[in-house]
């Protein structure tokens, strides 16, 4: 369900949106797609930050495991 809302944008941004919106049905569809893409990017960045935190917390263990694996692969 779509809900009508009102936002205020700078004139220069609105001009760019209107140019880009020609590829879509209308300005609203363009803005909705842009907001969805931005939210998706924010969510991915948040997930990446959480993943990096987990990796950093486990770094010592992962490094020891990597050294152990490399030791098995080395030829005497």
C-alpha positions as CSV (number, residue, x, y, z in Angstrom):
1,X,0.0,0.0,0.0
2,X,1.4,3.4,-0.9
3,X,0.9,6.4,1.3
4,X,1.1,10.0,0.1
5,X,3.7,12.1,1.9
6,X,5.4,15.4,1.5
7,X,9.1,16.2,1.5
8,X,11.2,19.3,0.9
9,X,14.2,19.0,-1.5
10,X,16.6,21.5,-2.8
11,X,15.8,22.8,-6.3
12,X,19.1,21.6,-7.8
13,X,18.5,18.1,-6.5
14,X,14.9,18.1,-7.8
15,X,16.2,19.0,-11.3
16,X,18.6,16.0,-11.2
17,X,15.8,13.7,-10.0
18,X,13.5,14.9,-12.8
19,X,16.2,14.1,-15.4
20,X,16.8,10.6,-13.9
21,X,13.1,9.9,-13.3
22,X,12.5,9.9,-17.1
23,X,13.8,6.4,-17.0
24,X,11.1,5.4,-14.6
25,X,7.3,6.0,-14.6
26,X,7.5,9.2,-12.5
27,X,9.4,11.1,-9.8
28,X,7.8,9.2,-6.9
29,X,8.9,5.8,-8.3
30,X,12.4,7.1,-8.8
31,X,12.6,8.5,-5.3
32,X,11.2,5.3,-3.8
33,X,13.8,3.2,-5.7
34,X,16.6,5.5,-4.5
35,X,15.5,5.3,-0.9
36,X,15.2,1.5,-1.1
37,X,18.7,1.3,-2.6
38,X,20.1,3.6,0.1
39,X,18.5,1.6,2.9
40,X,19.7,-1.6,1.4
41,X,23.3,-0.2,1.3
42,X,23.0,1.0,4.9
43,X,21.9,-2.5,6.0
44,X,24.7,-4.2,4.1
45,X,27.2,-1.8,5.7
46,X,25.8,-2.5,9.2
47,X,26.0,-6.3,8.5
48,X,29.6,-5.9,7.2
49,X,30.6,-4.0,10.3
50,X,29.1,-6.8,12.5
51,X,30.9,-9.4,10.4
52,X,34.2,-7.5,10.7
53,X,33.7,-7.3,14.5
54,X,33.3,-11.1,14.7
55,X,36.3,-11.7,12.5
56,X,38.4,-9.3,14.6
57,X,37.3,-10.9,17.8
58,X,38.4,-14.3,16.4
59,X,41.5,-13.1,14.6
60,X,44.0,-14.7,17.0
61,X,42.3,-18.1,16.8
62,X,41.9,-17.9,13.0
63,X,45.6,-16.9,12.5
64,X,46.8,-19.8,14.6
65,X,44.6,-22.2,12.6
66,X,46.0,-20.8,9.4
67,X,49.6,-21.3,10.6
68,X,48.7,-24.8,11.6
69,X,47.2,-25.6,8.1
70,X,50.2,-24.1,6.4
71,X,52.5,-26.3,8.5
72,X,50.8,-29.4,7.2
73,X,51.2,-28.2,3.6
74,X,54.9,-27.4,3.8
75,X,57.3,-29.9,2.3
76,X,60.2,-30.8,4.6
